[in-house]
Amino acid sequence: DQNNTVNPAFAKTSRKCPPFCIQPMQVAPGVETVGEAEIFRFMDREMTGGEGVIVDARTPSWHSKGTIPGSVNIPFTVFEKGIDEPELVEALKALGGQPRGEVGGMTRSLESVMATMDLFDAGMKTDDWDFSEAMDVVFWCNGPWCGQSPRAIRALLVHGYPAEKIHYYRGGMQMWKILGLTVVVPEAGEKSVAMK
C-alpha cells in the first residue's frame, strides 16, 4: 500500500524498559532470525507445502487488531505452561509434536545407543514429546521492543522443540506495518489455536 501511514502505536521511537526492552538479534542458540523476504519465501514454500506455520505469539487482544496473513495465534503464555497443561498439549500438537506417553528404560537405552551410532536424532525426542515430525515455525510479536515471541521461543526450547525448526521475525508487526505490508483482521469469534 503506497499510501500507507504507520499506526501511532507503532510509530513510537522509545518505550519504557522494562517491560518493553529492545530484544537481541539472536533470541537463542540455533534459532534463525529472519526478515520479511524470508517470511515471503516461508509462506510460499513451507506454509503452502504444509510443513510450516507462522505463529503470532501476541496476546489475543493484540491479535484481534490485525495479524500477518496466514498466522495462527498461539499466545506466548501458552508455551510457558506446564507440560501436562491442555493448552500447551494442543499447541505442541498443532506444531507437529506427538505426545510419547510412557517411555521405559529399555526405550531410552535403545535411543541412546542409536544416537551414538548416528541412526537416531536424540534431539528430536524428550521423555514427554516426539518432535520428529515438528514443523518449521516462525514466531513474531509487536517488534524489536516486544518480548512476547522471544519468551515463547525460549519456553518452546525448554519443552524440547528443535531449535533448527524455529525462526524469529524480530521486526514483528512494527516493521510489517512500517513497510506497508498486508495486515488482516481475524474474523469475529476466531480463537487462538490453544484456546479453541
VMD Tcl script that draws the C-alpha trace (Angstrom):
set ca {
  {0.00 0.00 0.00}
  {1.86 3.05 -1.24}
  {-0.49 5.33 0.71}
  {0.25 3.53 3.98}
  {0.81 5.52 7.15}
  {2.03 4.00 10.38}
  {-0.38 3.50 13.22}
  {0.73 5.80 16.09}
  {1.16 2.78 18.40}
  {3.92 1.54 16.08}
  {5.42 4.98 15.38}
  {6.85 5.43 18.89}
  {10.63 5.66 18.95}
  {11.09 4.76 22.62}
  {9.28 2.75 25.26}
  {9.60 2.14 28.98}
  {12.02 -0.70 29.72}
  {11.04 -2.94 31.39}
  {8.76 -4.33 30.15}
  {9.36 -3.06 26.59}
  {13.09 -3.68 26.20}
  {14.93 -3.97 22.89}
  {15.27 -7.66 22.02}
  {18.51 -9.24 20.77}
  {19.00 -10.23 17.13}
  {19.53 -13.85 18.14}
  {16.95 -14.95 20.66}
  {18.55 -18.36 21.38}
  {21.36 -20.55 20.00}
  {20.30 -22.40 16.85}
  {17.23 -20.19 16.25}
  {17.48 -18.25 12.98}
  {16.37 -14.61 12.87}
  {14.50 -13.79 9.65}
  {13.26 -10.73 7.78}
  {10.34 -10.03 5.51}
  {11.83 -11.61 2.36}
  {12.42 -14.86 4.26}
  {8.83 -14.78 5.51}
  {7.54 -14.42 1.95}
  {9.62 -17.47 0.92}
  {8.41 -19.35 4.01}
  {4.78 -18.59 3.06}
  {5.40 -19.76 -0.49}
  {7.30 -22.92 0.39}
  {6.79 -24.28 3.90}
  {3.26 -22.98 4.51}
  {2.00 -23.93 1.06}
  {3.60 -27.37 1.44}
  {2.01 -27.90 4.87}
  {5.44 -28.07 6.52}
  {5.43 -24.73 8.32}
  {3.37 -22.36 10.37}
  {3.69 -18.68 11.26}
  {2.81 -18.02 14.90}
  {1.52 -14.70 16.14}
  {2.74 -15.07 19.73}
  {0.93 -11.96 20.95}
  {-1.98 -11.95 23.35}
  {-5.44 -12.33 21.76}
  {-6.24 -8.62 22.25}
  {-3.27 -7.66 20.04}
  {-4.02 -10.42 17.51}
  {-7.63 -9.24 17.11}
  {-6.41 -5.79 15.95}
  {-4.64 -7.28 12.93}
  {-2.15 -10.00 12.06}
  {0.23 -11.13 9.33}
  {-1.73 -13.14 6.74}
  {-1.65 -16.88 7.39}
  {-0.56 -16.51 11.02}
  {-2.14 -18.54 13.78}
  {-2.41 -17.02 17.23}
  {-0.78 -19.04 19.98}
  {-0.13 -16.58 22.83}
  {3.36 -16.72 24.35}
  {1.84 -17.56 27.74}
  {0.68 -20.93 26.40}
  {4.28 -22.09 25.85}
  {5.15 -21.15 29.44}
  {2.58 -23.60 30.85}
  {3.39 -26.96 32.41}
  {3.98 -29.95 30.13}
  {0.61 -31.53 31.02}
  {-1.50 -28.37 30.62}
  {-4.16 -28.91 27.92}
  {-3.41 -25.59 26.17}
  {0.27 -26.46 25.82}
  {-0.53 -30.00 24.65}
  {-2.85 -28.61 21.95}
  {-0.25 -26.04 20.86}
  {2.57 -28.61 20.61}
  {0.31 -30.93 18.59}
  {-0.57 -28.00 16.28}
  {3.16 -27.59 15.62}
  {3.63 -31.27 14.76}
  {4.69 -32.64 18.14}
  {3.38 -36.01 19.29}
  {2.95 -36.99 22.95}
  {5.09 -40.02 23.75}
  {3.21 -41.48 26.66}
  {5.13 -43.85 28.93}
  {8.81 -44.12 27.94}
  {10.55 -47.04 29.61}
  {14.19 -47.58 30.43}
  {14.64 -50.01 27.54}
  {13.37 -47.43 25.03}
  {15.67 -44.75 26.47}
  {18.65 -47.12 26.31}
  {17.90 -48.13 22.72}
  {17.50 -44.49 21.66}
  {20.80 -43.62 23.37}
  {22.67 -46.40 21.57}
  {21.09 -45.49 18.22}
  {22.03 -41.83 18.76}
  {25.69 -42.71 19.34}
  {25.62 -44.65 16.05}
  {24.00 -41.66 14.25}
  {20.94 -43.81 13.50}
  {18.66 -41.66 15.60}
  {18.43 -37.92 16.32}
  {18.18 -37.83 20.10}
  {17.44 -34.11 19.94}
  {14.03 -34.79 18.40}
  {12.58 -36.68 21.37}
  {12.10 -35.96 25.05}
  {10.57 -38.19 27.68}
  {7.24 -36.46 27.01}
  {7.29 -35.46 23.31}
  {8.41 -36.70 19.91}
  {9.34 -33.76 17.64}
  {10.49 -35.90 14.69}
  {7.62 -34.51 12.61}
  {7.79 -30.98 14.05}
  {7.01 -28.22 11.60}
  {9.22 -25.28 10.80}
  {7.77 -22.34 12.68}
  {8.22 -18.57 12.51}
  {7.41 -16.67 15.70}
  {6.69 -12.95 15.76}
  {5.13 -10.31 18.01}
  {4.94 -6.49 18.05}
  {8.51 -5.65 17.08}
  {12.10 -5.26 18.27}
  {10.96 -3.95 21.66}
  {8.44 -6.74 22.30}
  {9.41 -9.79 24.36}
  {6.36 -11.98 23.65}
  {7.79 -14.11 20.82}
  {11.25 -14.41 22.45}
  {9.54 -15.72 25.59}
  {7.50 -18.20 23.52}
  {10.64 -19.40 21.72}
  {12.65 -19.86 24.91}
  {9.80 -21.77 26.56}
  {9.35 -23.97 23.48}
  {13.06 -24.83 23.59}
  {12.73 -25.82 27.26}
  {9.99 -28.26 26.21}
  {12.43 -29.86 23.75}
  {11.35 -28.37 20.40}
  {14.33 -28.47 18.00}
  {15.99 -25.04 17.68}
  {16.72 -25.56 13.98}
  {12.96 -25.71 13.33}
  {12.33 -22.30 14.95}
  {12.68 -18.91 13.25}
  {12.32 -15.48 14.86}
  {10.89 -12.49 12.99}
  {12.31 -9.73 15.20}
  {10.76 -6.90 13.15}
  {7.26 -8.08 14.05}
  {4.15 -6.02 13.48}
  {6.04 -2.72 13.80}
  {8.26 -3.40 10.76}
  {5.44 -5.15 8.90}
  {3.29 -2.02 9.21}
  {6.15 0.41 8.56}
  {6.74 -1.37 5.25}
  {3.04 -1.12 4.37}
  {2.60 -4.88 4.09}
  {-0.81 -6.53 4.24}
  {-2.41 -6.94 7.65}
  {-5.61 -8.93 8.09}
  {-8.13 -8.60 10.89}
  {-9.27 -12.01 12.17}
  {-12.95 -12.81 11.81}
  {-15.11 -12.15 14.86}
  {-15.10 -15.16 17.16}
  {-11.86 -16.62 15.77}
  {-9.85 -18.03 18.65}
  {-6.22 -18.85 19.06}
  {-5.05 -22.41 18.38}
  {-4.62 -23.14 22.06}
  {-7.91 -21.56 23.11}
  {-10.37 -23.44 20.87}
}
mol new
graphics top color blue
foreach p $ca { graphics top sphere $p radius 0.5 }
foreach p [lrange $ca 0 end-1] q [lrange $ca 1 end] { graphics top cylinder $p $q radius 0.2 }
display resetview
